[in-house]
């Protein structure tokens, strides 16, 4: 019962944070909402065992992924804020302030991957899964992964529309989620 309450309370927060993107189906934020919900589900599903056996291979993997998640989000947001020249002129009604970049950011972490914040969420999702691997957890983690892939593809379409050929060239030089691989 407490887990259900935690999920519903967390969902209310995620819905509130996603209220603008949810009104724009097909925007990258619309798909990101479903990733956040899946991650919330994984956290609620597995929270009771967090840290119970920190040296087991699956929990050690979990902590590595969660630390990676923290690094990626900090590196991504700080680079966007310092080099993206965010401006209200780039607002389709679903962007957060730091997403309203008017200059293409291709340095720092963005020199290796196009979506460090989505990579961060992927690492968080799988990190939450590895706290206590299960079939239902694997299904939820896969849902989060698909939602994040849809988020990234949609974000790329939006960036191509805004930045044009410059973004297309950038896409040729970088990977989507994992440097040099994917």
Secondary structure, 3 states (H helix, E strand, C coil): CHHHHHHHHHHHHHHHHCHHHHCCCCCHHHHHHHHHHHHHHHHHHHHHHCCCCCCCHHHHHHHHHHHHHHHHHHHHHHHHHHHCCCCCCCCCCCCCHHHCCCCCCCCHHHHCECCHHHHHHHHHHHHHHHHCCCHHHHHHHHHHHHHHHHHHHHHHHHHHHHHCHHHHHHHHHCECCCCCCC
